[in-house]
Structures are given as C-alpha cells and as structure tokens.
C-alpha cells in the first residue's frame, strides 16, 4: 500500500512538473508573440509616417526636403530592418536617392527591396531601378545585365515588361551592342504589337539601319 501511495505521489509530481513546464512554455510563447506583434505594429507605423512624408514630396521639392525624407526613410530601416513593409520603404528610398543623383546608394536600396522579398510587381520595379542606376552612370554593360535579370520570368502581359524590354534595347544600343539592340527591338515589335511605342521602336531600328 505504501509502495502504491509513493508511486502515486511520484506520478502526481511528474504530471504537475510537466503541466508547469507546458504553462511556462505557453506563457513564453504568448509573450514572444505579443512582442513580435507589437514590434511589427510599431514598424508599420514608423514606415507609414516616413513613406507619407516621402510621397508628399512633389516634383518641385527642394534638395533639403528630399534629403530630410531620405534620412527619415533610412532611420526607419535602421530601427526596423525586418518589418513587413521593409521592401516598400527600401524601394521608396531608392527612388529618392535616384532623384538626388545618388546612384550607387539608390542601387543599394533597390537591391535591398528585392532581397527583402518584394512582391512580383515591386520586384520588377526594383530590378528596373537597379538597371536605371547603371544606365545613369553610363555603365551600359552592367545596365544591360540588370535589365536582362529584371526580365527573367516575365512575359509580354506582365506589368513593366514593355519598359524593361525597351530599356534593354536602349542600353544595348548605347553600349555599342548594335546586333543585340536590333534583336531586342525586333523582339519588341513581335511581342508588343499593341504598344503605343511601336513608332519609337521602328525609329530606333531605322536609325540602326535595320
């Protein structure tokens, strides 16, 4: 009887210990989830504030106003480097840096947007942004490669495809890759039959003697 009572007490203690451990894990898990959710909310609020001010900049924005918006976006990314909206913030930062002719930093921001899991549309815009920074620096070889990378996985019906394809042809032409440029422009004529820019494409082909 004593042995049975001892076994029962031992089993009860074990059960209680297990229950206590489960409770502790549950509390820690809930605490972790609350911390994560709260951090994400703060990040989104910080992102939204910075993005709102950046979007408010018009085409006539002063250099000082643009610089202030850039600093605010940078601060948001530094404070919350992994929030859910980080890709959008990085893309906006890239745009402002590009407008300020800070091409290398702009490229870094666009690349960050891609690395942070940008949506399909935002990814195309960001990769296009990378290509435009190389083009602005007149590094046409790298611009060509960047446009090719941006076009991977896209088709004529996809958003931004036309802009990227014509950007590829333009940088090939500017970089002295005449045969490649002709091939790209002819590809554009075949794939973008409803485009409003067909006359532009034909003009480029004529200028290239094709």
For each residue, the residues with C-beta under 8 A, 3 or more apart:
1: 4 5
2: 5 6
3: 6 7
4: 1 7 8
5: 1 2 8 9
6: 2 3 9 10
7: 3 4 10 11
8: 4 5 11 12
9: 5 6 12 13
10: 6 7 13 14
11: 7 8 14 15
12: 8 9 15 16
13: 9 10 16 17
14: 10 11 17 18
15: 11 12 18 19
16: 12 13 19 20
17: 13 14 20 21
18: 14 15 21 22
19: 15 16 22 23
20: 16 17 23 24
21: 17 18 24 25
22: 18 19 25 26
23: 19 20 26 27
24: 20 21 27 28
25: 21 22 28 29
26: 22 23 29 30
27: 23 24 30 31
28: 24 25 31 32
29: 25 26 32 33
30: 26 27 33 34
31: 27 28 34 35
32: 28 29 35 36
33: 29 30 36 37
34: 30 31 37 38
35: 31 32 38 39
36: 32 33 39 40
37: 33 34 40 41
38: 34 35 41 42
39: 35 36 42 43 80 83
40: 36 37 43 44 83 84
41: 37 38 44 45
42: 38 39 45 46 80
43: 39 40 46 47 76 79 80 83 84 85 86
44: 40 41 47 48 83 84 85
45: 41 42 48 49
46: 42 43 49 50 76 79 80 83
47: 43 44 50 51 76 80 83 85 86 88 89
48: 44 45 51 52 85
49: 45 46 52 53 72 76
50: 46 47 53 54 69 72 73 75 76 89
51: 47 48 54 55 73 85 88 89 92
52: 48 49 55 56
53: 49 50 56 57 69 72
54: 50 51 57 69 72 73 92 96
55: 51 52 92
56: 52 53
57: 53 54 61 65 66 69 96
58: 61
59:
60:
61: 57 58 65 66 69
62: 65 66
63: 66 67 100
64: 67 68
65: 57 61 62 68 69
66: 57 61 62 63 69 70 96 99 100
67: 63 64 70 71 100
68: 64 65 71 72
69: 50 53 54 57 61 65 66 72 73 96
70: 66 67 73 74 93 96 97 100
71: 67 68 74 75
72: 49 50 53 54 68 69 75 76
73: 50 51 54 69 70 76 77 89 92 93 96
74: 70 71 77 78 93
75: 50 71 72 78 79
76: 43 46 47 49 50 72 73 79 80 89
77: 73 74 80 81 86 89 90 93 112
78: 74 75 81
79: 43 46 75 76
80: 39 42 43 46 47 76 77 83 86
81: 77 78 86
82: 86 116
83: 39 40 43 44 46 47 80 86 89
84: 40 43 44
85: 43 44 47 48 51 88 89
86: 43 47 77 80 81 82 83 89 90 112 116
87: 90 91 112 113 114 116 117 118 119 122 126
88: 47 51 85 91 92 113 118 122
89: 47 50 51 73 76 77 83 85 86 92 93
90: 77 86 87 93 94 109 110 112 113 116 126
91: 87 88 94 95 109 110 113 118 122 125 126 129
92: 51 54 55 73 88 89 95 96
93: 70 73 74 77 89 90 96 97 106 109
94: 90 91 97 98 106 107 108 109 110 112 113 126 129
95: 91 92 98 99 106 129
96: 54 57 66 69 70 73 92 93 99 100
97: 70 93 94 100 102 103 105 106 109
98: 94 95 101 102 103 106 129 132 133 136
99: 66 95 96
100: 63 66 67 70 96 97
101: 98 136
102: 97 98 105 106
103: 97 98 106 107 133 134 136 137
104: 107 108 133 137
105: 97 102 108 109
106: 93 94 95 97 98 102 103 109 110 129 133
107: 94 103 104 110 111 129 130 133 134
108: 94 104 105 111 112
109: 90 91 93 94 97 105 106 112 113
110: 90 91 94 106 107 113 114 126 127 129 130 133
111: 107 108 114 115 126 130
112: 77 86 87 90 94 108 109 115 116
113: 87 88 90 91 94 109 110 116 118 122 123 126
114: 87 110 111 118 123 126 127 130
115: 111 112
116: 82 86 87 90 112 113
117: 87
118: 87 88 91 113 114 122 123 126
119: 87 122 123
120: 123 124 159
121: 124 125 159 160
122: 87 88 91 113 118 119 125 126
123: 113 114 118 119 120 126 127
124: 120 121 127 128 150 154 158 159 160 161 164
125: 91 121 122 128 129 160
126: 87 90 91 94 110 111 113 114 118 122 123 129 130
127: 110 114 123 124 130 131 146 149 150 164
128: 124 125 131 132 147 150 160 163 164 167
129: 91 94 95 98 106 107 110 125 126 132 133
130: 107 110 111 114 126 127 133 134 146 149 150
131: 127 128 134 135 143 146 147 149 150 164 167 171
132: 98 128 129 135 136 143 167
133: 98 103 104 106 107 110 129 130 136 137
134: 103 107 130 131 137 139 140 142 143 146 171
135: 131 132 138 139 140 143 167 170 171 174
136: 98 101 103 132 133
137: 103 104 133 134
138: 135 174
139: 134 135 142 143
140: 134 135 143 144 171 172 174 175 176
141: 144 145 175
142: 134 139 145 146
143: 131 132 134 135 139 140 146 147 167 171 175
144: 140 141 147 148 168 171 172 175 177 180
145: 141 142 148 149
146: 127 130 131 134 142 143 149 150
147: 128 131 143 144 150 151 164 165 167 168 171
148: 144 145 151 152 168
149: 127 130 131 145 146 152
150: 124 127 128 130 131 146 147 154 164
151: 147 148 154 161 164 165 168
152: 148 149
153:
154: 124 150 151 158 160 161 164
155: 158 161
156: 161 162 191 192
157: 161
158: 124 154 155 161
159: 120 121 124
160: 121 124 125 128 154 163 164
161: 124 151 154 155 156 157 158 164 165
162: 156 165 166 188 192 195 197
163: 128 160 166 167
164: 124 127 128 131 147 150 151 154 160 161 167 168
165: 147 151 161 162 168 169 184 187 188 191 192
166: 162 163 169 170 188 197 200 201
167: 128 131 132 135 143 147 163 164 170 171
168: 144 147 148 151 164 165 171 172 184
169: 165 166 172 173 181 184 185 188 201 204
170: 135 166 167 173 174 181 204
171: 131 134 135 140 143 144 147 167 168 174 175
172: 140 144 168 169 175 177 178 180 181 184
173: 169 170 177 178 181 204 208
174: 135 138 140 170 171
175: 140 141 143 144 171 172
176: 140
177: 144 172 173 180 181
178: 172 173 181 182 208
179: 182 183
180: 144 172 177 183 184
181: 169 170 172 173 177 178 184 185 204 208
182: 178 179 185 186 205 208 210
183: 179 180 186 187
184: 165 168 169 172 180 181 187 188
185: 169 181 182 188 189 201 204 205 208 210
186: 182 183 189 190 205 210
187: 165 183 184 190 191
188: 162 165 166 169 184 185 191 192 195 201
189: 185 186 192 193 198 201 202 205
190: 186 187 193
191: 156 165 187 188
192: 156 162 165 188 189 195 197 198 201
193: 189 190 198
194:
195: 162 188 192 198 201
196:
197: 162 166 192 200 201
198: 189 192 193 195 201 202
199: 202 203
200: 166 197 203 204
201: 166 169 185 188 189 192 195 197 198 204 205
202: 189 198 199 205 206
203: 199 200 206 207
204: 169 170 173 181 185 200 201 207 208
205: 182 185 186 189 201 202 208 210
206: 202 203 209 210
207: 203 204
208: 173 178 181 182 185 204 205
209: 206
210: 182 185 186 205 206
